[in-house]
Structure formats: C-alpha cells, structure tokens
Amino acid sequence: MGNRRSNILTLTAAVTLILPPFANAKSSEYSEYDARLPAMMPYPHQVDVQPTAPMRLEDSSQICLPPAASTRLNDATDRFRERLQRQQNIQLAVARPCAEIPDSDVGSRIELVLTSPDYADENTLAALSGNRAFYRLQVTANKVQLSAHTEIGLLHGLQTLSQYIGSDKSGVTAGYEMLPGIQIEDQPRFRWRGLMLDSVRHFFSVETIKRQLDGMAAAKLNVFHWHLTDDQGWRLQSHAYPKLHETAPGGNFYTHEQVRDIVAYAAARGIVVVPEIDMPGHTSAIAVAYPELMSAPGPYAPEDRWGVHKPLLNPANPEVYTFAEKILGEVVALFPFEYVHIGGDEVDPEHWESNPEIQQFMQAEQLQDSHALHNYFNSRLAQILAGLNRKMIGWDEILHPGLAQTAAVQSWRGPDALKEIARADHYGILSTGFYLDQPQYSSYHYRNHILPKQRTFTQIKNNEPWQSWYFSAPRKRGSALTGTFTIVESTDGKLRGHIKFEGKAIQLLHNIERTGPYTTFKLDTWMGPLRARLLLQDKSLSGDFLVGNTSYHSSGALFRSSSLESEPGYLGSGEPRLSDEQQKNILGGEVALWAEMIDEHNIDLRLWPRAFAVAERLWSGKELQDEDFLYQRLTEIDHWAETAVGLQNKSQQKVALQTLFPDKLQSEALDFSAVLEPAHYYHRHHEKSAKESYSRRDPLNRFADSLPAESIALREFRQLLDYLPANPAVEVNRARLHSGLIPLWRAGVAAEALLKQREQLPADVQLLAERVRQQMELSFTIASRYMDQQAFSDSEAVDIRRQIEALKGMHGEVVLPAVYVLERLMDSLQYSGNNADIAKR
C-alpha cells in the first residue's frame, strides 16, 4: 500500500500542474470574460469589453460627485475609498463635485453622474423597482464614468466597480490598478432581494448585524427582514408592554435607539428594513410576560426548545387587539418601510379548540373552524396596520379568501404555494430553496427558480414498460418521507419518470440510470438536492435517498406496473402556467437565516459566500445558469468580500479551528477540514432532537460548527456522481481522476498527523480523523482498480462495501461526502461490461 500511495501521489502532484479541473465538461458561455475581468457577483446583465487602452487608477486619480450630492452619496464614496485602500493600497483624495475638477487637472478620474434624479420616498414598494436601481459603468483610457437615474443605482454601481477593481491576492502592495476598458449596463431582475435574520433563537449584536448589512449591500440585496419575536424570546424594547423585553433570554434585546441606528445604517446602503412580530402563534414569549392574552391558562415558563409550540393569542379577547395595536404602533414608529411582517405561520389550533370561550366566539362570528378563526385574526391585524398606514406580510398560512388585497405573502412551502399566491392576486416572495441556515451546496440555491417552472410530463405509450413504487424513509424528527415514483422505459431503452412526495406536487426525475441491480436518479426538492440509489428487486424497494450529503434509508414496494395490467399513478401532460400578469405578482425572493444552529461566532461562516449565489439568482438574468461559471467566481468574490467588505467567514473558521486543534497543527486542521461538511438540510436538527435537548442548551462550539456548508475542494470529485470518464484507461482521464482525489489524500495525510497527537483532540475529532484516514486508504484501492478496470472479486467487493457503509452517515454531525462518490465508482466498476462477469467469478 505504501508504494502504491507514493506513486499515486507523485502522479497526482504532476498532473495538477498541467491539467484544468475535469469538471468543466462544457465551456462556459461567459468564459470570454474570465481571463480579462475580475469576478463580479451578481453578474451584470450586459458586459461589453471595450477595445481601449486600460485606465491607470492610482493615488493621483480623482473621484467626483454630481451637483448637490447627498450625505448618503458622500458617505458611500468614502466607503469606496476605504475599500480601495484595503484592496490595492490606493489612497484617493476625498470626493469633490465634478465641476470643481477640470479634466486637465488629473490623469484619470472616477465620475459619478445622476442622469434624471428621482427623490421618491424610498420606504415604499414602488421605490424598489428595477429601473430605480439601474446604473451604467464605463471605463475608458482616462476615466471611469458611473451614471444612474437615482442614488440607489450609484450605490450599486460603486459595489460593481469595487469588484471590478478586484483584490490583490498577494497582499496590499500595488498602489495602482490597470482597469481594462469596459461598458456595463445593469439593473435587477427582481425588486425584492431580501435576507431574513432570526435574532431570537440566538441574539446578534448591533455590530454583527451591521456587518451583514455591509455584505447585503455588496451583494445588492435590498430588504433586511428582521425576525424579532418568537417562542424563545422577545427582542424588541416595548414601552407599552415592558415585561416582553424584560423577560428576554440573557437580558438581550434591542433598544429603540439601537433599532433606529440599524435602520439608518441600512438606509445609507440602499436597504429597507422589514420587522417581523409573530402573531398569533410563535408567541410563547408573550405567554410568559402576559399570560392573560393567551388561549390557555398556563402556567407558562420561558421556552428554549426549538420547534413549533402550542401557545396562541386569544382572538376572542378584545385586549389582544389592544395589545396588537399598541405593539404595532411602536413598531411603525421605528421602521418607516410600508410593510410589517406578522409571521402568521405554524398555528397549532389545540388551545383554540379546547377553549369554550373561543368556541362560543367562533359560533357568534360564524367561523366554521380554526382556519376561519385564523383568517379572522389576520384580517383584524391587517385593519390595524392599515390604520397605521402600513401593509401586512405573512408566511404562506395567512393566504385565504378575503385577505386584504394589499397583503403580501412569503412562501416557505415552495413553488406550488407561490403559484397560489400569484393566482390569488397577492404579491409573493419565495424563500424555499434559499434557507441558508441549512447547509447546502451553492449550486442548489443557484438552480432555484423564482418564477415557478413549467412542468410537462410525457404520456406513457402502450408498448412502454413502466413500474410505480411506494417508498417510505423515516426521519429522526417529524414524519417519514413518503410518496411514490414511476419509471418508464421507452422503446429505445431511455428512462424517464416522475415522483410525488406526500403533500407535494409531482416532479420530474433526472439522470435516471440502471447500474447493475441499482436504479439511480436525482432531482431538487424542498430539502435540497436529492439522489436516490435504490435496489428494486422482487417487488420490494430498499436503498438510500441522499439529501444534500446525508442519507435517509428507504424501504417500499412495487404497487403498479405495466406487467400487472394496472394504470400508472399519473398520465398528465402538464399543468397551467402563470399568466404574464400573475408572474408580475412575484416580487422576488429572500434568504432565510434561522438561528437554531447559528450564533455570533459562526453567522458569517453560514451566510457567506453562499448568499452571493442567491443574490445573483435574484439580480442577474434568468439565462445565467452555468454552475461552472458560478464557482469560477465564487472563491474570488469570497476573497474580495473578506478584504474589501470585512466579512468574517474565513476568520470565524480560523478561530474555531484554533480552539479545537493545537497551534502547531493548524495547517493539518485545514487540510483535514477541507474534505468534511456539516450534515446538510435539517439532519443536524434531527440528530440533536433524538440525542440531545434540541434547544439553546446544545452548544455550538463543536467541530461541525467550524465547517463551511460546502467543501469547495471536493467539488470536482463530487461531480463524478454525474460524470465518469468514458474510458478510465485513457491517460487524460486517469490524470483527471487523480486530480479530483488530491484533497482526499492530503486530508488523509493530515489525519495521520492529527492522530499522532490524538490526546490533544476532542473525541469527535479523533473519530473523524480515523475515518478520514480510512477514506484515504479506501480511495487508493478503489481508484487504482477503477483506472485499471480490474473488478473486485465477490469477497473483495463485500469487504469494500462494508468499509464504504461504515464511512457513510453522520459522525458527530459531520459527513464525508466523498464516500458516496467512491460508492459510485465501485458500482460503475463492478457492473460495467465485462467487469460484471469478472465480479461473478
């Protein structure tokens, strides 16, 4: 083994120097810009490289302002100058009006121009229109001209210019920058580009929130949705009901002065703030402070468990509406934007249904059930807000006939719910697929469709064999994943199919393959990307649903098929699309960052740089979907955001590793960490629910909390799940496979070094180090046999698969995502062509 490892590592080091990543099976349509231009995200709508001499930007260059520039614009240019100094050590003088700087006085200048100043009230939805965010950026031999209709457009253009200048990766020493000639015209695709931050589950300081606002501005996000109340606490000071903030956990809440400071800080960066005050559910904090407002008598204790809880405000109590009016009155005095979020989600009606007073009230008001009561309560809130000159937003559950026409609805249930919202002629905002508190791959968020995608299903022909299967995949928290899928084989042998999860709409399956006894397919779901590897034999189903990077074990049975002379589960050919007018009701989307697993120490690590991928989906054209192009820019943008903007995702990881590993092993810790990921989706939540308290009492200082959501080092290797070399014996394919394996082997070497100091490591890290070392050895074995196309014997295969199985799943809430690729290589090796016969002997 030692000699083989040495030979492979030597070859790997050599091919790394001469080969590009194998992942780029197709060239990006944007690759013409890659060699000449720094990374930009969100990518502008129109980018034209100009055949002019580059402009030299240096200390003597000037930045000048339009007439009567506002304090906000002056401050924005000061921030731009400060970033430029951090990026390239270029120190521009303080900006002056352009009229004061004749062209002859300077060698080059950055000129800001307002073409048709629009000073509309920016605290309205209309002010978020794409046209108001338009800007044009032109670089010529001696001038950068940035023009826009409004100051908001100039703010966005300054962010793009900062990215275009880039960052000196070798250190801030240059003192000048050569800017290639270019013309950019840009404006957002969607007007609502938001980020929701939960300050309840874990409290975030004003400094931390301001840093995220800086990141939002850099990514051209324009709505800060601030989740301030929930079961686990009330984080907003209230003069009318002071017990609310006085009982906040840890004594942490935001004073009115702090709120005004944050709102002003956001406005200076072109961001509006939408507060969320949860009612009638998620109100355990109200129950602790003012139990007389609730639907059940209590007693109530402070809640620190995560999940959905039962306390509800009492809609039959007039004092509840007095409470709502006073609280919302305080809220609108602090937050000038025209919308207020009232939550309205996850209402468990038990306390309503068991309260005789509420049941009598429902009869008197002719409310048929708890849904009607909830609708009644929401209508009263909408009336209160209208009296305060505000409009209401709530989650999916507030949608009902009779909802105030001005109300907007935010969807956590997904594209089908968003269609209902749009068809009901309400404004809709999508968050499904943008939950960044869930570790997921940037590519998954990037594929998310804001406008619901049209789905078409091909009819099954009489001569096409098909099978429909029922499946069930238990989870450690909540109900099992259940549903059915159908796979059809066409006359030319190609496979197609669809799947229906219980309670969800039908979806198409992609990349359906049969490899030996295994059937595989993939699709994107509300949980994340899902890959199935199923054994469909003797009318029974077994295998795995890999959700993100962690699997659910599935079982099931055949219940329909062409051979059983029964009808397939679905024969539809499509579904009605939204009209153009209905599509206009979809305002955009919003990142959701719930804070059960996030605190001050890892918020940047969870949010950035993935939020740039979401921001691009909300800003850039719908045709921009090349994932290779995304990842080509993401690392560079991450560096820019750290250098210029001050985001701390890298430093937060560094600090976390310093607390877990000895100083002399920090380099090894990084190599070791590079091939590991926290369990994706809500796997960690489910694990804590089964094994710990699933509450604020569970610490967030473990190795899983030190990891980025995605291993960028393993991206090439992960792509083997979709792409395997057609001929592994060809030298270029051998080299590409070696290149993809480098991170595994470096991590294995690092793990061996860590294990020599195991007494200085936490127990979960010791276990992982042993697993990573085993994975390295296993990768040697499988890769070498795969490249030589030498199948394993039956006994060897049983042993290898036993080792693979031991590496799958969660290890201290951490996973080894590469193990599923090794399994894929193993399947391909054992069941392709002559190897299948060899394996049988």
N, C-alpha and C positions, 0 to 999 in steps of 0.2 A: 504493500500500500504506500509506503514512504516514497519509493522510487517513482511510482505512477503519479503521486501527488506532485512531486518535484517537476516531473516532465510536463504535466498539465499546466502548472503554474508558470513555468518558463514560457511555454507556447502562448499562454494567456497574456502575459506581460507584453510579448512581442506583437500579437495581433491587435492589442488595444491601441498601439501607436499608429497602426496603418489603416484600421477599419472604422467606418462610421457605425453608429448604432444600427443593428439589424432591423429595429422596429420600423424604420421609415420605408416600409414596403412600397409606399407610393410617395411621390414628391409632393410637398405642399404647394398649393396654388399661390401661396404668398411667399414662396421661397426666394423670389426675385429680390425681396427686400432684406432677406436675412443677413446677407454678407455686408450690406451697406449701412443698415439702420439699426440703432439700438432698439431694444424691446419696448413695445408700448402696449399697455393694457389699461382699460378696454381699447381694443384696436380701433382706430378711426374708420369712419365709413368710406372716406376717399383719401387715398395717399398717392401722390404723384411725385416721383423723384425728378428733380429739375436738372438739366444739363448745364449748370452754372458752376463757377468756382466756389469752393466751400467758404463759409464765413468763419473768420477767426474771432472767437469770443474770449476776451481777456479782461484784466483789471481796468483797462482804459475804456472799455466798452461802456455805453450809457444805457440806462433804462428810462423811458419817458412815458408820461401819462396823458390821457385825454384831458381836455379842459374841465375844471371843477370836479376833479376826481374825488370820490367819497373817501371817508376814513377807512371803510372796508377795503377799497381797492388799494389804497396806500399801504395798509397793513398786509394785504396779500402780496404785494411786490416786495415788502420787507421779508416776508417768509420765503419768497422765491430766492432772494439774495442770500439769505442764511443757508438755504439748501444748497445753492450753487457753491458756496464756500465749503460746505461739508463734502460735496460731491467731487469738485475739481480744484479746490483751493483758489477759486476765482472770487475776488472781492470787488464787486460793483459798487459804485457810489449810490447814495440814496436817490431814489427816483425823483425826477422833476417833470414839470409839464413839458410836453414835446415842443411847444412854441418857444421855450427858453433855450433850446439846444439846437442851434443851426446845424445843418448837415455837414458843413465844412469843419466843424469843431471836433468831430470824432471820427475814428476809423470805422467803427461799427456801433450799431445801436439795436436795442430791443424796443420796439414802438408799439404801444397799446392804443387801440382806436375803438371808440364806440360809434358804430355806424348809424344807429337810429335808437338813441337812448329810450328805454322803457322802464319807467319807475312805478309799475303796477305793484299793488300790495302782494308781497311775496308769501304771505301766510294764507294763500288760497290755493285750491287745487289747480285752478286755471293758470296760476303762475308757474306751475311745474311743467308746462307744455314744452315739447321738444324744441320748438322754434326759439323760445327764450334762452335755451341752452346752447344754441348754435354758435360756433366760432370758426374762423379761418386762420390758419397759421402758415405763413410763407417765409421761407429762408432764402435769401439771395446772397450775393457775394459780400455785401457790407451791411445787411440789415435783416433783422427778424421783425416781421410785422404780424401782430396778433390783433385781429379785429373781431368784433362781436356785436350783436344787437343790444345786449344787456351786460351788466357787470357779472352776472352768473356765467355767461358764456366766456368772459375773460378769465374768470376763476378756473373754469375747466381747461381753457387753453393754456394757462400757466402750468397746470399739472402735466399736460401733454408735453409742453416744452421742457419741463424738468426731466421727464422720462426720456425725451429725445436727446437731451444732453448726456444722459446716462451717468454712470458712476465709474470712477477709476478703480478697477478691481485690485490694482497693485498698491493702492494707497493714495491719499490725497496729496499729491506732489506736483501735478502737472502745471497748474497755473494758467492754462489756456485750453480751449477745446475747438477743434475744427468741425463745423457743422455743415454737412452736405446740403446742397440745395434741395428744397422740398416744398410742396404745397399740400396742405391738409385742409379738407372741409369736413366738418363733423358736427353731429348732433345726436341725441339719444333716440333709440328705437322706442323705448317706453318711458313715460314720465315719472312713474313711481318706482324708485330703485332704493329699496329700504334695507335696514338692518334692525332687527329686534334684539334687544339685550335685556335679559332677565336679571334684575338687581335684587331679587327677593331671595331665591334659594341660597345664593352666596352674594354678599354685598361687595360692590366695587367702588373704590374711592373716586373722587372727582378727578384726580389726576389720571387714573386709568381710563375713565370714560372719555376724557378729552383726547387721550392718545388714540382711542378707537375712532373718535370723530376725525382726527387727522388722517387716519387710514381710510375712513369712508370718503373724505374729500379727495384723497389721492386716487381712489378707485371710482370716483364720480358717482358715488351713492349719495342720495339727496334726502332721504327720510330716515330719521332716527326714531324708532318705535321703542319707547322706554317702558318696560314692564315693571311697575312699581308696587303692585299689591298682589298677594296670593295667599294660599292657605298658610304658608310658612312665615308670613310676616307682612307688615305694612310699612313701607319705606319712605313715605312722604309725610312731612310735618303737616299737622292739621290743627288750626286754632279752634275750629268748631268742635272737634272730637279728639282731644289731645291724647286720650288713652290709646288711640290707634298707634301713634308713633312711639309713645312711652313704653309700649309692650313689644316693640320691635326686637327681634333676636340680636343679642350682643349690644343692644342700645344703638344700633346703626340705622340711621335714616338720613334723608336729605332735607336740609332746611330750605325755606323759601328763598333765602339769599343764594344758596348753592344751586338751586334749580334755575334761578334767573341767570346765574353765571354760566351754567351749561347751555341754556337756551341761546344766550347771546354768543357764546363761543361757537355753537353750531351755525347760527345765522351768519356769522362772519365768514364761514366756509361754504355758504350756499346750501345749508342743510336745515330742514324744518324738523321740529320735534313733536311726535305724537305720543301723549301719555296713555298708558293702559291702567284703568282702575277696574278690577274684576268684580262683576255682579251678574246674576245673583249667586252663582257658585264660586268656587275657589275663595271662599270667604271665612275660613277658619280663624284668620287673624281678627276679623270683625267680631266673630263669636266670642273670642277671648276678652276683647275690650268692652263690647256692648252686647251681651247675650240676649237682652230684651228684644233685639231686632231680628232674632233668628226664628226659624220654623220649628225647632225642637228646644226643649227647656235646658238642655245641657246636663251636668256642668261641662265646660269646655276647658281644655288645657292647651298650652302652646303646642303647635304641631311642627315637628321637624322631619317627619317622614315624607318621602316623595310619593307621588301618585295622585289619584283622584279621591277626594274626601267628601263626606256627606253634608256638612253644614251648608244651609241655604238661607238667604234672606227671606223674610216672610212677606209675600206680596199682598197679603190681606191686612197688614198692619200699616196704617197711614204714616206712622213715624218713620217707616222705611223710606218713603218718598221724600219726607222732610230731610232725612239723612242724605239721600242721594242728591237732593237739590243743593244742600249746603256744601257737601264734599265737591260736587262738580263745579259749584260756584268758585270754590277755592282753586280748583284745577284750572279753569279757564282764565283766571286772573294771572296764572303763572305761565301758561302755554298759549301763545297767540295764534297758532295754526288752527284752521277752521274745523278740523276733525279731532274727536276724542274717542279712544278705543275703550269699549266697556267689557271686553272679554266675551262673556255670554256662552262659554263652551262647557262641555262635560258636566252637565247638570244631572245629578243622580236624584230622582224625584222622591225617594223614600220618605224624607221628612215632610214633604208636602202631602203625600198620600196618607200619612199616619196622623195628620193634624186635623181634628174635627173643625176647628175654626176656618182653616184654609179650604176644607171641603165645602163648608157652607158658603164661603165667599165664592167659590167656583160655581156653585149652583145659582147663586144670586146674579152672577155676571154671565151666566150661560156659557161657561167654559167647560168643554166636554172632557178634557183630560189634561195631564201635566204639560203636554206640548202647548196646548192652548193657553195655559196659565203662564208659561214661559213667554209666549208671544205677547200676552197682555203686559207682562212686566217690561219687556223690551220696548213696547210702544210707549209706555209711561216714561221710560228713560229718554226715548227719542224726543218726546214732548218737552221734557225738562231741558234737554240740550238745545232744542230749537228756541226755547225761551231765553237761553244764554247765548244765542247767536252762534251755535255750534252744530255740527253734524256728527252722526254716530258711525263708528266702525265696530264690527264684532267678528268673531270667528264664525265658521260655517253654520253653527247651530242657531244663529239669530235669523237665518233666512226663513221667511214664512209669508204667506199671503197677507197683505195689509202692512208689511214692514214699510216704514217711512221711505218714500221714494229717494230721498237724499242719502239714505244709509248705504255705506259700502260694506262689503263682506270679504274677509280674509280667509283663504282656504288652506286648511291643514289636511283636508281629506283627499285632495288631488284633482286631476283634470276633469273628472266627471262632475264633481261638485262645482268646479269653476264654470263648467258649461251651464249648470242650473242657475248659477248666479247671473251669468251674462244673459241667459234667456229670460230671466225674471226682470231684466232691465235695471239691474243694480250694478254699480261699479264693483269689480272683483280684483283681488290681489292674491297671487299664488305664493305659498310658502312650501308646499310639498316638494321635495327634491332639493330644497335649499336649507335643510336643517344641519347647520354646521356644528352644532353640539354633538351630533352623531359623527364619529369618524367615518369618512367615506373618501373615495377617490375623487380628485378634482374632475376627472373625465366624466364621472357620473353626473355631477352637478352641471357640467358643461353641456351634456346631452339633453338636459331638462327643457321641455318645450313650454314656453309661457302660454302661447296660444295653443289650445288643445289640438292635437294632431288628428287628422282624418284617418280612421282605421278602416281598411277594407279586407274582406275575407272571401277567399275563392271557394265557390261551391264544390262539394265533393261529387266527383263523377261516379257513374255506376260501376265502372271497371277499376276503380282505385281502392285498394285495401286500406282500411283505417282501424284504429283502436282508440277507445276512450278509457281513461284511467282515473280512478279516485285516489286522492292522496291525503295524508294527514302527517303533519310534522309538529310534534309537541314542543312547547317552549317552557322555560323555567318560570316565566311570569306571564299571566294572561292566557287566553285560549290558544289552542293549536292552530297552525296554518292548515287550512283545509281547502279543498277545491277539486277541480277536475281539469284534465287536459286531453286533447285529441291530437294524434299524429297521423298524417295522411301520406301515403306513398304514391307518387304519380307514376304513370306508365314508363317514364324514363328513369325511374329509380330515385328521383329527388324527393326530399322530405319537406313537408310544411306542417304547420299546426297552430293551435291556439290554446290558451289556458284561461281558466276563470277561477280566481281565488274567491272564497266565500265572501259575499258582500261587496265585491269589486266588479268592474266591467271586464269584458273579455279582452284579452291582449294577444297579439301575435307572438309566436315563438321565433327565435332567430338561431342561426347556426346549428340546426338540428343535425346530429351525426349519430351513426352507429359504429362503435369501435368494439369489435368482439361482442361480448354479451351486454355491453353498456350502451345506453342511449343518453346522449348529452344535448342540452340546449341552453340558451341564455335569453334574458330579457331584463329590462329595467323595471323595477317595482317601486312602490312607495317606501319599501325598506332599504332600497339600494339596488345595485346590480345583483342579479341572481343567476347562478349557474347550477344547472341540475346535472347530476351524474347518477343515473338510475339503472338498476337491474330489473328488467321487465321479463319475467320468466314464469311459466306455469300459472298464468293469470294472477300472479302476485307481484307487488312492487316493493322494492327496497332501495336504499341509497341515500344520497345527500342532496340537500339544497344549500349551496354555498351562497350565503347572503353577505355581500361585501367580501370579507375574508374569513368568515367563520360559518360553520355548517350547522344546519338542523337535520337530524336524522329523520328520514321519511319512510313511511310504510303505506301500503294501499293495495288496490286490487283492480283488475280489469272488470268493467261493468257493461261496456258496449263494444261491439266491433262489427265489421262487415261480415266476418265469418259466423257471427251469432245471429245474423239476419235481423239486426235491430237498427234503429235510427240513430245517427250521431247526435251528440249533445247540441250542436249548433251548425246551422247551414246558412246563416245570414250572409249577405254580400256587402254589408257596410252599415253606416249609421248617418243620420242627418248631420250636416256640418253647421257651424255657426254662420249666420249671415254676416256680411261686412259690418252692418250696424251693431250687431251683437258683439263682434270681436272688438269694436271700439270701447265696449264696456270694461274690457280687461285693461286695468291701468298699468300693470307690471307685476313685479314680484318683490319678495322680501326674504333676506337671510333671517333664519331664526336661530338664536343662540340661547337655549335654555341652560340653566346654570347648576343642575344637579351635580354634574361632574366637572364643573369649571369654577375656578376661583381667581383671585388676584395673581396667583403665581403661574397660571397656565392659560390665561384667556387669549393672549396673542398667539400662543402655540396652537390653539384650537382654531382660531379665526383666520389667521394669515399664513400663507398667501392664498389659501383656497377662496377667500372672499373676492379676490381679483377675478377668478374664473366665473363666479356668479355675476359679478359686476359686468363682465364682458357679455355674458348672455343677455343681460338686461339693457345694455347700451348698444352693442355692435349689431351689424346686420344679421339677419337670420341665416344668410348663406355662409357665414363664418362658422364652420363646424369641424374644422380639421384639428383633431386632438394632438397630432404631432406638432403642429404649429403652436398650439396652446402650451405644450410642455417645453418647446424650444425657448419660449419667452418667460415662462413662469419662474425659473431659477434666477434669471437676470432681474426680473421685476422684484423678486424677493430681496435681492441684494440692494437694489435701488431703494426699496421701502425701508430697509434697515438703515442705510446710510443717510438718505435724504429726509425721510419722514420720521424716523425714530421708532418704528415698530420693533417689538422685542421678542418675536417668536424664537429667534435663534438664541438670544441671550437667556430666555427663560428655560430653554432646553439645557443650555450650558450650566446654569445654576442648579437645575435639578440633578444633572449628572454629577456635579461636584459634591452634592450631598449624599450620593449613593455609592460613588467609587472613589478610591484613594487618588490623590493628586497625580501620582506617577502613572496611573492607568487611564487618564482621561482620553488619550488618543485611542487606546484599545476600546474604551467605552463607546466612542463614536462609531468605530468600525462595527462593533458588536450590535449597536442600536440600529445601524443602517438597514438591517435585513429583518427588523421586527416592527410590528404595528400593534397599536391597541385594538382590541376586538371591535369590529365595526357594528353599525346600526345600534340597537339597544342591548347587544349581548352583555355588555358590562353591567348595565342596569339590572338585567335579568339575573346575572350571576350574584350581584350584591343582594338582590331580593331573596334569592334562595339561600345564601350563605352568610349574609351579614344583616345589618339593620335596615338597609335601603333608606338611608336618612342622612342628615347633616353630620351624624356621628361617624360615618365612614370616612377615614382620612383620604386626602387627595395628594399624598406625597410618596406614592409608590412608583415603581419603575414604569408601569403602564402610563402614569401621568406625565412622564418625561418624554414621551414619544410623539412625534408628529403623526397626524392621521394617516399619512401615506409615505411609504418608502419609495422615494424617487429613485434611489439606487437600484431597486428591483423592477422598475417599470419595464425595461426591455425584457427581462426574464419572465415577468407576468404575462407579457404579450404572447408567449408561447402557448398560452391557453387557447389562443385564436389562430396562431400561425406557427407551424412546424416546417422546417426545411423539407422541401420535396425530396431531396436526396441528401441525407446526412453525410454521405461519404465524400461529397464534393468539398474541396478544401475551404472554399469561402464559407460554406455553411458550417463546417466544423469550427472555423475560426469565430463565426458569429455566435455559435452556441457557447464557446469558451468565453467570449467577451461578456455574454449575459450572466455567466456563472461567477465572474470575478468577485462581486460583492459577497456571495456566499462563502467563498474560500477565504477572503480577507476576514470576514466575520468569524469564521471557524478558527483561524489562527489567533484572532483577538480573544475568542472564548477560551482557548487553551491557556493563554497568558493570564486571563482572569481567574481561571480555575486553580492556578498555582498560588493565588492569593485569596482562595475561597473564604478563609476565616474572616476577611475584611469586608465581605459582601453580604447583603441581605439574603435571606433564604430563597426568596423568589428569583433573585438574580442568579444564584448558584444553580438552581434548577434550569433556568433558561440557558445559562452558559453550557451546561451539559447537553441540552437539546440542540443548540446551535452547532456545537462540535459534532454531534451525531449527524446533523443535517449535512455538514460539510463532507463527512466521510461517505454518506449515502449519495450525495451528488456526484462524487468521484466515480462511484460504482455504476450508477445509472447512466451518467453522461458518457462515460467511456464505452459502455456496451451499446448505448444508443448510436453513438457516432460510428461504431463498427458494425452496427446492425446485427449484433450477436444476442439472440434472445436468451433469457434465463431458463433453466430447467424448471420443472414444476416445483421441486423442493426449494430451489433458489428463489423462485418467484414468491412462494409462500412466505419465506423469511423476509424478503424485501418489503412485501406489502405489510407484513406485521410491523416492521420498523416505520413505514410511512404512516400507518394508522396511529402509532404511538406519538408521532410528532404533530398530528392534526389536532384541531380543537384549541381550547384556551389553556394557557399555562400562566397562572397568576394574572388573568385578564389580558394577556398578551398572546399574539398568534405568530406563527411562522408562515407567512403567506406563500413562500416558495415551495412548500411541501406539496401543494396542490398542482404545481407545475411538474414536480418530479413524478407525481402520480399520473399526470397526463403523458409524460414521456414514457413512463412504464407501460401504460395502456397501448400507446402507439407502437412501441417496440414489440410487445407480446402478440398483438393482434393484427399486425400488418403483413400481408402477403405470405411469403414462405415462413416467416418467423412464427406464425400461428401454428404451423405444422411442427416446427422445431420445438416449440414450447411443449407440445403434447408428448414428444418422445421422451 
